[in-house]
């Protein structure tokens, strides 16, 4: 599961204290009506870049290397002393809503990882326990607070390239997508996005196979490929409308993005939020000219703990869909509370290792890092009608 929406431990006590103060302030006149909501977490510019499994820098659509981390804070200029910044982990002052409710902001304290473990033969390993794992954040060991392995339902988005070059591939891809859903948890909720130079939700969240099939059959194979735009929009839709804590995207395409307003850097940044989805990609590619498309699909999968598949022909797509369904249902849940205070918008690297007798060398797949974001808790009691 992903990060819980409630604030735990010390942060929870701070939030409750702030709530009581805010409620009592309704009884006294205030000279300040409230502070503005905190700014967003997007940051640009960095000296670090993303690399693939072979250490080769990943490139965006323009051929530039993709930055990974947010920049360091800028030093103060002139003779004026530097102003103290916000205290890490401290909630922002509550803001007053137009109907009298209050909104509190606090940094999330617990990080959730969905991890897949495979042996040296790439076979899934599901019999491990908590003591077999080690978690590192920014290179520092972390204490695991919760651990388990269970088949939990997910919110799943299926994104399929609907450009002209996909016309003769859609039937096989659609059937593989339906078979993936059939092999998944019966309580999953799934939506379908068809994209060419625009992205369309042709079926919103549902568990009805007939509705999903209808959504997949909205084929209008034309135009270019705006995959990055589709990824950003779908990640937003998952965050806002997905009801399951575990979230996944599957992307199927046969070419390079050539129509997006967003860049690969922006797409990768968007899915690296703390509650971002795990991404699986299927690239129906061919020829040297598809090298950049392959690296883009690898970047999206690698950074989120998913897998990038590149079948030799369409006959392999259905088998791949079954592998993805099995992978989603065989993951470990690992949660930890960072031992160094988070700061809003800060990027943290994550590494998980597994060691167990009798298994040889084990490989753990999970997200490679995350951007710390603020969680919001609202008091809406003031909006309810009186009895």
HELIX and SHEET records of a PDB file:
HELIX    1   1 UNK A    9  UNK A   25  1                                  17    
HELIX    2   2 UNK A  130  UNK A  132  5                                   3    
HELIX    3   3 UNK A  164  UNK A  166  5                                   3    
HELIX    4   4 UNK A  170  UNK A  183  1                                  14    
HELIX    5   5 UNK A  209  UNK A  216  1                                   8    
HELIX    6   6 UNK A  227  UNK A  241  1                                  15    
HELIX    7   7 UNK A  264  UNK A  271  1                                   8    
HELIX    8   8 UNK A  288  UNK A  290  5                                   3    
HELIX    9   9 UNK A  291  UNK A  302  1                                  12    
HELIX   10  10 UNK A  314  UNK A  316  5                                   3    
HELIX   11  11 UNK A  317  UNK A  328  1                                  12    
HELIX   12  12 UNK A  381  UNK A  383  5                                   3    
SHEET    1   A 3 UNK A  92  UNK A  96  0                                        
SHEET    2   A 3 UNK A 102  UNK A 107 -1                                        
SHEET    3   A 3 UNK A 374  UNK A 379 -1                                        
SHEET    1   B 4 UNK A 144  UNK A 149  0                                        
SHEET    2   B 4 UNK A 332  UNK A 337 -1                                        
SHEET    3   B 4 UNK A 110  UNK A 118 -1                                        
SHEET    4   B 4 UNK A 363  UNK A 365 -1                                        
SHEET    1   C 4 UNK A 140  UNK A 142  0                                        
SHEET    2   C 4 UNK A 133  UNK A 137 -1                                        
SHEET    3   C 4 UNK A 347  UNK A 354 -1                                        
SHEET    4   C 4 UNK A 369  UNK A 371 -1                                        
SHEET    1   D 6 UNK A 199  UNK A 206  0                                        
SHEET    2   D 6 UNK A 189  UNK A 195 -1                                        
SHEET    3   D 6 UNK A 154  UNK A 161  1                                        
SHEET    4   D 6 UNK A 246  UNK A 253  1                                        
SHEET    5   D 6 UNK A 278  UNK A 283  1                                        
SHEET    6   D 6 UNK A 308  UNK A 309  1                                        
END                                                                             
